[in-house]
């Protein structure tokens, strides 16, 4: 299925707006197969609305692929592009949008291309899995990078010199966002820097967004919303559990955090989460193990240690009980 009309129509509107002599901010989106359609649309729409509200082409954009061939979205759509990628000029912004294949694949050609553009004064950023392309090109060394929360553990293992942020997005030399709707927040923040917060607020209202998230906003919804709880003691305990997956807390330590006895803490979990503290804690650790197995090349033993298991056999039994397969076979199934 080919999807080209929404972006083409937006580009025509942008080009049709009368210019006023003010320089246009130029964006090029490099699409790699498996990219998120939502991320691309979320990044472009704020620029379209900025042009509409300003009454001039303050922003221009185009979409390209490495070879000029249509790009396939993660949702199966095929998107026509404007051209094959060609060198950009100083002052341009290049945003790489990639799919999950980038997690395990590398392209020397792509890395060379990105390094060349950065060297020639192009601002290079990424959305979604595009951060892997930037990291492999060495463009994120020592830089802050917003990585999707589900990818953060594996990304940190592969690129230890990158400063990983769990925030909604990161600005600076290499603007990055974990994808989805937060790409719109990144773009609206950039628009606010150039044209004021009022314009960004108008765009958010037009897009029916509940305000514009800041770089310090967290990616994941709050514990209260995620688990449907409001009890402050339980929220505090769950936060501490999340922060101590590699070195698990004991039942008594969990009770101390809740300022309750062990028995009272068990009743608290039973009431709100229908399980025990230690069972819930174990599932949190196994969820982390599941992510590491799929996102990294760590051995099963290394994954077990990273999730608080001193015994690989104990880890394997718990993992198989939770997921129906052994950690080793989980990788085979995923492949």
Secondary structure as UniProt FT lines:
FT   HELIX           5..16
FT   STRAND          25..31
FT   TURN            33..34
FT   HELIX           37..54
FT   STRAND          59..65
FT   STRAND          71..73
FT   TURN            74..75
FT   STRAND          78..79
FT   STRAND          83..84
FT   TURN            90..91
FT   STRAND          93..98
FT   HELIX           100..103
FT   HELIX           108..119
FT   TURN            120..121
FT   STRAND          123..128
FT   HELIX           130..136
FT   TURN            137..142
FT   STRAND          144..146
FT   TURN            149..151
FT   HELIX           152..158
FT   TURN            160..161
FT   STRAND          163..165
FT   STRAND          169..170
FT   TURN            172..173
FT   STRAND          176..177
FT   TURN            180..181
FT   HELIX           182..195
FT   HELIX           197..206
FT   TURN            207..208
FT   TURN            215..216
FT   HELIX           223..227
FT   HELIX           232..243
FT   HELIX           251..258
FT   HELIX           262..273
FT   HELIX           277..295
FT   HELIX           300..306
FT   TURN            307..308
FT   HELIX           312..323
FT   HELIX           327..334
//
